[in-house]
Amino acid sequence: MPEIFRIFGMRFYFYSREHEPMHVHVKNADGTAKFDILEKEIVLVKNEGIKVKDIKAAEMVLEENRELAIAKWNEYFGKSINDENR
């Protein structure tokens, strides 16, 4: 499982056999969530147990580190469909 980073007690990662659209999984002590990284926005797809305040924090962290998440995804999987739309 390639890890992007850890911050505020949350782990941001993706699985080694992922699919489009580009997305990031987040895990903390309460549960897991999944965010799609779209061309113009970060979208919460699924939340299983993470508190609302932590979801907001995770979304903020992803917004601020969007380029790092995209770079890690592309480094691991190669060129993404999302790159072609930029």
C-alpha positions as CSV (number, residue, x, y, z in Angstrom):
1,M,0.0,0.0,0.0
2,P,1.8,3.1,-1.1
3,E,1.5,5.8,1.5
4,I,1.3,9.5,0.5
5,F,1.8,10.9,4.0
6,R,0.6,10.9,7.6
7,I,-0.7,14.0,9.4
8,F,-3.1,14.8,12.3
9,G,-3.3,11.1,13.1
10,M,-4.6,10.3,9.6
11,R,-2.9,8.1,7.0
12,F,-3.3,9.0,3.4
13,Y,-2.7,6.2,0.9
14,F,-3.8,4.3,-2.1
15,Y,-3.7,0.6,-2.9
16,S,-1.2,-1.0,-5.3
17,R,-4.0,-2.2,-7.7
18,E,-6.1,1.0,-8.0
19,H,-8.4,2.3,-10.7
20,E,-9.5,5.7,-12.1
21,P,-10.6,8.2,-11.2
22,M,-7.6,9.1,-9.1
23,H,-8.4,8.8,-5.5
24,V,-6.9,8.7,-2.0
25,H,-7.9,6.6,1.0
26,V,-7.7,8.0,4.5
27,K,-7.6,6.1,7.7
28,N,-7.6,7.1,11.3
29,A,-8.5,5.5,14.6
30,D,-12.2,5.9,14.0
31,G,-12.5,4.5,10.4
32,T,-11.7,5.0,6.8
33,A,-12.8,7.3,3.9
34,K,-12.2,7.7,0.2
35,F,-11.7,11.0,-1.7
36,D,-11.7,11.3,-5.5
37,I,-9.1,13.8,-6.8
38,L,-10.9,15.4,-9.8
39,E,-9.7,18.1,-12.1
40,K,-11.2,20.9,-10.2
41,E,-12.1,19.5,-6.8
42,I,-11.6,16.9,-4.1
43,V,-14.8,14.9,-3.6
44,L,-15.7,12.7,-0.6
45,V,-16.9,9.4,-2.0
46,K,-17.2,7.2,1.1
47,N,-16.9,7.7,4.8
48,E,-17.0,4.7,7.2
49,G,-16.7,6.0,10.7
50,I,-14.5,9.1,10.5
51,K,-15.9,12.1,12.4
52,V,-17.2,15.0,10.4
53,K,-14.5,17.4,11.8
54,D,-11.8,14.9,10.8
55,I,-13.3,14.5,7.3
56,K,-13.2,18.3,6.9
57,A,-9.5,18.2,8.1
58,A,-8.7,15.4,5.6
59,E,-10.3,17.3,2.8
60,M,-8.3,20.5,3.7
61,V,-5.1,18.5,3.9
62,L,-5.8,17.0,0.4
63,E,-6.6,20.4,-1.0
64,E,-3.3,21.8,0.3
65,N,-1.3,18.7,-0.8
66,R,-3.2,18.0,-4.1
67,E,0.0,18.2,-6.3
68,L,1.9,15.8,-4.0
69,A,-1.0,13.3,-4.1
70,I,-1.2,13.5,-7.9
71,A,2.6,13.2,-8.2
72,K,2.7,10.1,-5.9
73,W,-0.2,8.5,-7.9
74,N,1.5,9.2,-11.2
75,E,4.9,8.0,-9.9
76,Y,3.3,4.7,-8.9
77,F,0.8,4.1,-11.7
78,G,2.1,6.2,-14.6
79,K,0.3,8.9,-16.5
80,S,-3.3,9.4,-15.4
81,I,-6.4,10.4,-17.3
82,N,-6.6,13.4,-14.9
83,D,-3.3,14.7,-16.4
84,E,-4.7,14.7,-19.9
85,N,-7.5,17.0,-18.8
86,R,-5.2,19.7,-17.4
